[in-house]
Amino acid sequence: MIQGGNATVYVSDMQRSVAFYTGVLGLRLAFRADDHWAQLDAGGLSIGLHPSSDRNPAPGTPGGITVGFSVDVPIADAVAVLAAHGVEVRGPEPGGGGVVLAFFADPDGNPLYLAEESR
């Protein structure tokens, strides 16, 4: 029935956001339509960046979607990379069920998290 999907993140500055998601998080830019849309590939997760407007939710406001990223390195290493880029991170902390989580935000304040599953 459903095969994949897309998490849309509304942003105030497309270039700054593309730079964050590709340069800091290391996601692959799959498609870009100038400042109208950017599609990022995060392995099994597709993320679309969309500019904010009067018709869309304001970036970083409550009720926005939270996007989680699985890590393939120890979460402490991933947190260190984010911190080296000036990103404030809360965690790592136990998330239950053998998952360890670390919480942070993109430049617009959209909530994001890292997840490390028990190996």
Backbone torsions as a table, in degrees:
resi	resn	phi	psi	omega
1	MET	NA	-73.0	177.2
2	ILE	-99.7	130.3	-179.5
3	GLN	-127.5	86.9	-178.9
4	GLY	98.9	-150.6	-178.5
5	GLY	157.0	-170.4	-176.5
6	ASN	-149.5	132.7	171.2
7	ALA	-103.3	120.8	179.6
8	THR	-95.3	132.4	178.7
9	VAL	-119.9	120.5	178.1
10	TYR	-82.5	132.0	-174.0
11	VAL	-128.0	154.9	179.5
12	SER	-92.3	-21.5	-177.9
13	ASP	-143.0	103.8	-174.0
14	MET	-59.9	-46.9	-177.4
15	GLN	-61.5	-45.2	179.2
16	ARG	-61.2	-41.0	-179.1
17	SER	-70.0	-42.5	176.8
18	VAL	-60.5	-42.4	178.9
19	ALA	-61.5	-39.6	179.0
20	PHE	-65.7	-51.9	-175.4
21	TYR	-67.4	-32.8	179.1
22	THR	-89.0	-47.9	-174.7
23	GLY	-77.1	-41.2	-178.3
24	VAL	-87.2	-49.5	-176.9
25	LEU	-86.5	-15.8	177.1
26	GLY	77.2	21.2	178.2
27	LEU	-77.6	154.3	180.0
28	ARG	-90.3	129.8	175.1
29	LEU	-77.4	112.1	-176.9
30	ALA	-88.9	-31.1	-176.3
31	PHE	-162.7	143.7	175.3
32	ARG	-143.3	131.4	175.7
33	ALA	-112.3	76.3	-176.7
34	ASP	48.0	-128.3	179.2
35	ASP	-99.6	18.7	-178.7
36	HIS	-96.0	-27.0	-176.0
37	TRP	-169.8	142.5	171.4
38	ALA	-137.6	132.7	-179.9
39	GLN	-110.1	125.0	-178.1
40	LEU	-115.2	144.1	179.4
41	ASP	-108.0	119.0	178.1
42	ALA	-115.9	50.3	-176.7
43	GLY	79.2	-112.6	179.4
44	GLY	-88.6	9.7	-178.1
45	LEU	-124.5	130.9	177.1
46	SER	-107.0	131.7	-179.3
47	ILE	-122.1	130.9	175.4
48	GLY	-108.4	131.3	174.4
49	LEU	-100.1	129.7	-176.3
50	HIS	-131.0	136.1	179.8
51	PRO	-67.5	146.1	177.6
52	SER	-72.5	157.0	177.1
53	SER	-158.3	177.7	178.6
54	ASP	-64.9	-21.8	-178.4
55	ARG	-91.6	-9.5	-175.7
56	ASN	-115.5	162.4	176.1
57	PRO	-60.4	144.6	176.2
58	ALA	-70.5	140.5	179.2
59	PRO	-56.6	136.0	175.0
60	GLY	75.6	11.2	-179.2
61	THR	-88.2	155.5	177.1
62	PRO	-57.2	147.9	-178.8
63	GLY	93.9	-6.9	176.5
64	GLY	-70.4	167.9	-177.7
65	ILE	-84.3	142.6	174.2
66	THR	-97.9	133.5	-179.6
67	VAL	-113.6	131.8	178.1
68	GLY	-111.3	144.2	179.5
69	PHE	-120.9	124.3	172.2
70	SER	-75.0	143.0	179.0
71	VAL	-110.1	147.4	178.5
72	ASP	-110.1	14.7	173.4
73	VAL	-127.4	165.2	175.2
74	PRO	-56.0	136.9	-174.5
75	ILE	-59.6	-31.9	177.7
76	ALA	-61.6	-36.5	177.2
77	ASP	-66.9	-41.7	179.2
78	ALA	-64.8	-41.3	177.7
79	VAL	-62.1	-39.8	179.5
80	ALA	-62.7	-39.1	178.0
81	VAL	-63.2	-46.6	179.1
82	LEU	-60.6	-46.5	-179.0
83	ALA	-60.5	-37.0	178.8
84	ALA	-64.1	-22.7	177.1
85	HIS	-94.7	9.4	178.0
86	GLY	82.6	13.6	-179.6
87	VAL	-85.7	129.3	175.6
88	GLU	-80.1	128.7	-176.6
89	VAL	-126.0	135.5	172.9
90	ARG	-104.6	115.9	-178.3
91	GLY	121.4	-173.2	10.3
92	PRO	-71.6	152.3	178.1
93	GLU	-148.7	152.4	179.7
94	PRO	-60.7	137.5	178.5
95	GLY	-111.6	-0.4	-178.0
96	GLY	92.2	148.9	177.7
97	GLY	64.8	27.8	179.0
98	GLY	80.6	10.2	179.7
99	VAL	-101.9	139.2	174.3
100	VAL	-112.9	135.1	-174.4
101	LEU	-122.1	152.9	171.9
102	ALA	-139.9	131.2	-172.9
103	PHE	-109.5	140.1	178.6
104	PHE	-155.4	-175.3	-179.8
105	ALA	-139.2	156.2	174.3
106	ASP	-80.5	-178.7	-177.0
107	PRO	-60.5	-21.2	178.3
108	ASP	-93.2	0.0	-179.1
109	GLY	88.6	8.1	176.5
110	ASN	-67.8	127.2	-176.5
111	PRO	-71.3	135.3	179.2
112	LEU	-135.1	163.0	174.1
113	TYR	-149.8	157.2	172.4
114	LEU	-104.9	146.8	178.4
115	ALA	-134.5	128.7	174.7
116	GLU	-115.1	119.5	179.4
117	GLU	-90.5	151.1	176.6
118	SER	-56.9	140.4	-178.4
119	ARG	-98.6	NA	NA
